[in-house]
């Protein structure tokens, strides 16, 4: 399966591509809309700042590519920031609009816990590696396939059709992460 790893100008693109390859994909890092549209699946990786990510997506004419991809129910994997941008908005750095595929806001983790949330945490009976300061709170909780707790409950995994979004980093989650990627590729 050919997976386009969307280059939005930040993030851990190569480690995500390598993890997808370890799971059996033919992964290509790209920001070219034609190359993305010619792929079987799309992965939008994490790490970065929400507002800058949205600016980069808009300037590279990739926001509509993502929106159309998801609307067509093609296999989509959003990792960390790649999941967060699917929501209406984020309060990061004074607030920014997201792509708006899902209603809900991305908010800062509470000050009562260590932020950023770095390390292993449980999601639906499996442990994954997290590295984030903001978390998504969907209006429609029926899309949430896994919750996590770090000072407050937040959506750690969302699913709708062939879309999978995760707050954690499967590329940093050892065998559990590869297993999750393999499952996403099989379902695609």
Buried (B, 14 or more C-beta within 10 A) or exposed (E): BEBBBBBBBBBBBEBBBBBBEBBBBEBBBBBBBEEBBEBBBBBBBBBBBBBBBBBBBEEBEBBEBBBEBBEEEBBBBBBBBBBBBBBBBBEBEEEBBBBBBBEBBBBBBEEEEEBEBEEEBEBEEBBBBBBBEBBBBBEEEEBBBBBBEBBEEBBBBBBBEBBBBBBBBBBBBEEBBBBBBBEBBEEB
